[in-house]
């Protein structure tokens, strides 16, 4: 995780320098640079797009999948909504976790998205997203019991929740973005997820506090 963090930080520093240089030929702010051309100013814009991330809960590797959407004001400031879910719950297994019961971890989090973008009209630029919201995590029993459904030809599983908690979360980050097309942006970056009040059985309160390496795709009007 430390190697990934260093690599992303170096990439972001390089991107910042390039973004600053990219504003030289665009000092009047009349057009937005993209890989495939330029676009006129848009005072109020919007975007929607998927997010993906890699992080760790304690020592367990976790894949996150999510979606973000927002309104962009004067190119620089974004307000919207964002959310993430644990995408690899089937691999987050804990044997004999409580009372000899095997469990898996499920959950997600999301909330208000605030984001500020430096040099948004440059081909390469930097953004500073901030998530403020909440989430839920659950330990679910892996001891499958249930009945066979002859009509739908499947096994109806009755997995019981061993424990569940809702929590407050704040996640600041930094991201390097590139304008692929006038309606498309691709970004990579890093964030730090912090929740002060997680309360799950046999689990520390800082269980999900960690850095996340993430990638995003934005489609919209910038």
MOVEN-V632550 format. One line per field, one symbol per residue. burial: + if it has 24 or more other ideal C-beta (glycine too) atoms within 12 Angstrom, else -. A space follows every 10 residues. Layout:
burial = ???
This chain:
burial = ----+--++- ++--++-++- -++--+---- ++++----+- -+--+-++++ +++++++--- -+++++++++ ++--++++++ +++++++-+- -+-+--+--- +-++++++++ ++++++++++ ++++++++++ ++++++++++ ++-------- ---------- -++-+-++++ +++++++++- -+-+++++++ +++++--+-+ --+---++++ ++++++++-+ ++
